């Protein structure tokens, strides 16, 4: 009987410490090329905090030259985002209220800027995609995309291909 009681206590404690289910199953941010040396990449972060970085060019060095475009893509990398960093990502995404945003924040008069895409897949399967470039956009959206770029820079990436 005391073993059964101990087992119930352990299960009860484990259920109290299980992680909270995220309302986002995937957050993806993609930055395309520009008429310069803009980092070109796609980063995908899932609800388990797994991150995949598909790095094309100019992601791991400052500056660049035209010859760098002839080099092979930098590669595909993986990392696990810390719980703290992931929570900040979720908090910033919540603050933006993605579902209420317009589908595009592009200044079509500026042709040489990198085009960016933010895609959020919610736990219920619904999706929201937002096309971005330079120009005006909500401040909280800028904070979110800047944070994703910072995550790209400060993770320990392991090359997978």
C-alpha positions in Angstrom: 0.0 0.0 0.0 2.8 2.4 0.9 4.4 1.7 -2.5 1.2 2.5 -4.3 0.9 5.8 -2.3 4.5 6.7 -3.2 3.9 5.9 -6.8 0.8 8.2 -6.8 2.8 11.0 -5.2 5.6 10.7 -7.8 3.1 10.8 -10.7 1.4 13.8 -9.1 4.6 15.7 -8.8 5.5 14.8 -12.4 2.2 16.1 -13.7 2.9 19.4 -11.9 6.2 19.9 -13.7 5.2 19.0 -17.3 5.9 21.8 -19.7 3.2 24.1 -20.9 1.9 23.4 -24.4 2.9 26.2 -26.8 0.2 27.9 -28.9 2.6 28.0 -31.8 3.7 24.7 -33.5 6.2 26.5 -35.7 7.7 30.0 -36.2 9.6 30.5 -39.4 11.5 33.6 -40.7 13.1 33.8 -44.1 15.3 36.6 -45.5 15.9 36.8 -49.2 18.7 38.4 -51.2 19.2 42.0 -51.8 21.4 44.0 -54.2 24.2 43.8 -51.8 25.5 41.5 -49.1 22.4 40.9 -47.0 22.3 37.6 -45.0 20.1 35.1 -46.9 18.6 32.4 -44.7 15.6 30.6 -43.3 15.2 29.8 -39.7 12.5 27.5 -38.4 11.8 27.0 -34.7 9.3 24.4 -33.5 7.3 24.1 -30.3 9.9 21.7 -28.9 12.5 24.5 -29.3 14.3 22.8 -32.1 15.7 25.2 -34.6 16.9 24.7 -38.2 18.9 27.3 -40.0 19.2 27.0 -43.8 22.0 29.5 -44.4 22.6 30.6 -48.0 25.1 33.5 -48.0 26.6 36.2 -45.6 25.4 34.6 -42.4 28.6 34.0 -40.5 30.8 36.9 -41.6 30.7 40.6 -41.9 31.0 42.3 -45.3 31.3 40.4 -48.5 32.1 40.6 -52.1 30.5 39.7 -55.4 32.6 36.6 -55.6 30.9 35.2 -52.4 27.7 34.7 -54.4 29.6 32.1 -56.5 30.5 30.1 -53.4 28.2 27.2 -52.4 25.5 27.8 -49.8 26.8 27.9 -46.2 24.7 24.9 -45.2 21.9 23.6 -43.0 22.4 23.8 -39.3 20.5 22.7 -36.2 20.3 23.9 -32.6 18.0 23.7 -29.6 16.9 27.1 -28.3 17.1 27.5 -24.6 13.8 27.5 -22.7 14.4 31.1 -21.7 15.0 32.3 -25.3 12.0 30.3 -26.5 9.8 31.9 -23.9 10.9 35.4 -25.0 10.1 34.4 -28.6 6.6 33.3 -27.6 6.1 36.5 -25.5 7.2 38.7 -28.4 5.0 36.7 -30.8 2.0 37.0 -28.4 2.6 40.8 -28.1 2.4 41.2 -31.9 -1.0 39.4 -32.1 0.0 38.0 -35.5 -3.5 37.0 -36.6 -4.6 40.7 -36.6 -1.7 41.9 -38.8 -1.9 42.7 -42.5 -0.5 40.1 -44.9 2.2 42.5 -46.2 4.3 45.3 -45.0 6.3 46.0 -48.2 7.5 49.3 -49.7 7.3 48.4 -53.3 9.1 51.6 -54.3 12.3 50.3 -52.7 13.4 47.5 -55.1 16.9 46.7 -53.8 15.9 45.7 -50.2 15.7 42.1 -49.0 12.2 40.7 -48.9 11.4 38.8 -45.7 8.7 36.4 -44.7 7.4 35.6 -41.3 5.2 32.5 -41.1 3.5 31.3 -37.9 1.8 28.0 -37.6 -0.5 27.8 -34.6 -1.1 24.7 -32.5 -4.7 24.4 -33.9 -3.2 24.1 -37.5 -4.1 27.7 -38.6 -1.4 29.7 -40.3 -0.4 33.4 -40.8 2.1 34.6 -43.3 3.4 38.1 -43.5 5.6 39.6 -46.2 8.0 42.3 -45.1 10.6 44.7 -46.5 11.9 48.1 -45.5 9.4 50.7 -44.6 6.8 51.2 -41.9 5.5 48.3 -39.9 4.2 47.8 -36.4 7.0 48.3 -33.8 6.2 45.0 -32.1 6.6 43.2 -35.4 10.0 44.8 -35.9 11.0 43.7 -32.3 9.9 40.1 -33.1 11.8 39.9 -36.3 14.9 41.5 -34.8 14.8 39.0 -32.0 14.7 36.1 -34.4 17.7 37.5 -36.2 19.5 37.7 -32.8 18.6 34.1 -32.1 20.2 33.2 -35.4 23.4 35.0 -34.4 23.7 33.7 -30.8 23.0 30.0 -31.0 25.5 27.2 -31.2 24.7 25.8 -34.6 25.7 22.3 -35.5 26.1 21.7 -39.3 24.0 18.8 -40.6 24.6 19.3 -44.3 
